[in-house]
């Protein structure tokens, strides 16, 4: 899921393509490859991260190689999420083979920690070992666990850049050593998140960011975000989703989301 190009260029430093909101894991490897190529052709690959993680190593290696060849700045890699529980040694072996398999296309790698969906949490010890063994390749993590204590501890690993998934964390990013955030709801109001990151906000801005996120999260997140992007851009095609996700259809939800869109539009 991308932020609309104008808002992205103005208010976001980087764009993550083929993440959870982009429904990457509902796409075939052929579709992911085609989308990666299209995004890199239309936007600055040097300012984009792309999700390349799949349950199988061969496909992950192929997509990660392509990300490098297309000029992406980094690859965001889920753990191999079918088999679980797995020991840290097994996960280390998987990433070791990924790094070896992409040695000639040495794109930077970020771990994608999302235990609610994968059933796997990257331990702090594993993250520390990976960056110690592969400092030229392992760069950090996107943490979608929602556990800021976990993210803060992860951010204390030297040289490890951590991006929580909640933009409200930007208000304390300097204190917590966060490198920024990667969030689905930033797509809806990137300007406020940019102000939080730049330290130009006040309590009212922070409250607005939190309230907006809570209001959107009251609905199925991916369809709600896409619906609102469609309202902002005037292109309803943004509202399309893939099974098992479903488009927003309930009248009450549509009314609530339309209210959010109208309030944001009136606020500029």
Secondary structure, 3 states (H helix, E strand, C coil): CCCCHHHHHHHCCCEEECCCCCCHHHCCHHHHHHHHHHHHHHCCHHHEEEECCCCCHHHHHHHHHHHHHCCCCEEEEECCCCCCCCCHHHHHHHHHHHHHHCCCCCCEEEEEECHHHHCCCCCHHHHHHHHHHCCCCEEEEEECCCCHHHHHHHHCCCCCEEEECCHHHHHHHHHHCCCEECCHHHHCCHHHHHHHHHCCCCHHHHHHHHHHHHHHHCCCHHHHHHHHHHHHHCCHHHHCCCCCCCCCCCHHHHHHHHHHHHHHHHCC
